[in-house]
């Protein structure tokens, strides 16, 4: 469930030219909240958090529930707002190559996330081992 939302958010960030720091700033949320969402590992989200991120991505307020229920989300920004275009996402000649590049970036991001999770788990195991050794 959360992984599909993460994939949609990451794709939309790429589409509108936002990176993690940009989205955090535009939504008024911390980079950690954005990072957790990008990994599909939310600790807990309030509806206001989801709306803030959706609005920063130029999606309607109901985008997250729609995505989580497998429904399409309109690509047009809400009325009266212009889409974010903070930096160029490349030349138009890259057309057919762009999806492969995006999939590659998403794959790398997923692997990096898994590595970080494994490193965290390893650190926890080392702390437990040290505690056992101190107690022995």
N, C-alpha and C positions, 0 to 999 in steps of 0.2 A: 504494500500500500504506500508506504512512505518513499520507497525507491522510485515508484512511478512519478510521484510528486517531485522528487529530487531531479529526475531526468528531465521533466518538463521545465523546472526552474532553470536548470543549467542550460538547456537549449534556448530558453527565452533570454537569458542573460547574454548568451552569445549573439542571438538575433538582434537585440537592441543595443549591444555594445557596452554592457556593464560588466565590470569585474566584481569580485567579492567586496572590496572596499567601497566601490561605487554604490553597490546595492545596499550595503550597511548604512552608508551616509544618506542615500535617497530615502530609505525607509525609516531612518532614525533608530535603527536597532544595532546591536553590537555585531561585530564581525564574527564572533563565536556563534551567535544565533544563525547567521547566514551560512556559516561553514557547516553547522550541524544539519541544516536543511539541505544543503548541497550534497551531503553524504547520505541523506535519507535516514538520519539518526537523530530525530528531534527528541529532546528531553521532555518537553511539554509545550504545546502551543495554544495560546488563547486565540479566539477568533479575531481579536484586534491585531494581533501579530500577523496573522495570515492576510488580513486586509491591507495592512501597511506594506507588506512585501508585494502583494498583488498590484497595488497601486503604483509602487515604485517600478514595477515591470510593465507598466501601462496595460494592465489587465483589469477587467472589472472586479469589483469587490468579491463576487461569488466564484472567482476562478479556482481557488483551492478545493472547495467542496465539489465543484464540477470535475476537476481532474481526478480527485479521489474516487469519484463515482463513475469514472470512465467516460465522461461527457466532454465534448469539444469546448474549447474556450475561444472566444472571438479574438482575432489578432489586432483589431482596431483599438486604438486608445479610447478611453472613455471621453464623452463629449466635453469639449472645452480644454482638453489637454493635448499637448503635443508629445510624441514619443521621445524617449531618451535616445540621444545619439551623441554619446560623450567622446567617442573616438571612432576612427574609421575601422571597419572590419575587413578591409582588403579591397582590391580592385575587382571590378565586375568581370574581368577576364578569368577569375578563379572559379567561376560558376560551378562546373561539374566537379571540381576538386574539393569544394567546401564541405559537402557532407562527409566525405572520408576523413578530412582533417578534423571535423567536429567529433566524429565517432572515435577517432584516435585520441583526441584530447579527453573525451569523456571516459574512455577506457583507462587512460593513464591516471586520471583523477580517481577513478574507482580503485585502481591498484594501490595508489598512494594512500588512500583512505584505509584500505585493508592493512597496509604495512604499518600505518600509525596505530591502528587498533591492536595489531600483534605486538608492537613495541610497548604499548600501554599494558597489555596482558602480561608480557614478559617482565616488565618492571614490577607489577603486582606480585607475580610468582617469586621474584627475587626478594621482595620485602617479606613475603611469607616464609621463605626459606631462611632468611636471616633471623626472623623471629623464632623459628623452630630451633635454629642453632644456638641462639642465646639462651633458650629455655632448657637445652639439653645439658 
